[in-house]
Amino acid sequence: MEFFLEVLFGGLLSGVMYSLVAIGYVLIFKASGVFNFAQGAMVLAAALTTVGFVEMHTGLIPAIGITLVIMVLLGVIIERTVLRYLATTSLLTLFMATFGLSYIIEGLTQIIWGCGVHGLDLGIPDVALGITGNFTLSQFDLFAAAIAATLVSSLAVFFNKTRIGLHLRAIADSPVAALSNGVFMSRMLAVVWATAGIVALVAGLLWGARLGVQFSLKVVALKALPVFVLGGFTSISGAIVGGLLVGAVENLGEIYIGEIIGGGIQNWIPYAVALLIILIFPSGLFGEKTAERV
């Protein structure tokens, strides 16, 4: 039982970090209906930029501060120079635009910082903490989950309690009605993309410190896709629950099913679970059901 709980809680802690990446998708989709395929590249760019400045001996805190400004500017520039001019096109066109942006951001990041593997030390050692008996958890995973949970909670409060958050929810519900009531859509979308840049920075720091800063960080963003689907596309709370579910299934599946079929299921079992769920709940677990009048 202790081993089961250790595997389960380890998966849940990873799931919170998956939720953090998925929220980047949720923010953009909730406000504009656009699936931002470039979110993974933004996570990678944030991690590499931070490491790049650290290796220039600026110190960790100044490097994070500089990268924060860069990621906010990147989000605003993407919205102002690309997405704004494609706002009236189809969702497929917008998706393809973010798909192209993903490779542009990745390429520019590689030109500036190189494509080597870097270590990132946030000052939190990855050591096992004894909870009870043989039940241990990673100190770094606990720290990362706490940071992710704090950011997720802050975003939830931001969307539900602040004036800007209410404007964003109004845009998501009905852009025409929001515009008719004096909401500046372009300004609000710039805020959303800037916030997505901040989320990408936090996710890049945590996953970069855990796995190393390398181009495989984009795989983490792909792992967040089942979280995005399970959560219902527009729900921050759904992203949290989806992340916990994916993290738990991933760990438990690899230990208890993987040994039966030879292992290697950790990479695909979250997608299988997501597919099963949307077959039953097409809008995800927390998705808003839409009705059409005919």
Secondary structure, 3 states (H helix, E strand, C coil): CHHHHHHHHHHHHHHHHHHHHHHHHHHHHHHHCCCCCCHHHHHHHHHHHHHHHHHCCCCHHHHHHHHHHHHHHHHHHHHHHHHHHHCCCCHHHHHHHHHHHHHHHHHHHHHHHCCCCECCCCCCCCCEEEEECCEEEEHHHHHHHHHHHHHHHHHHHHHHHCHHHHHHHHHHHCHHHHHHCCCCHHHHHHHHHHHHHHHHHHHHHHHHHHHCECCCHHHHHHHHHHHHHHHCCCCHHHHHHHHHHHHHHHHHHHHHHHHHHCCCCCCCHHHHHHHHHHHHCCCCCCCCCCCCCC
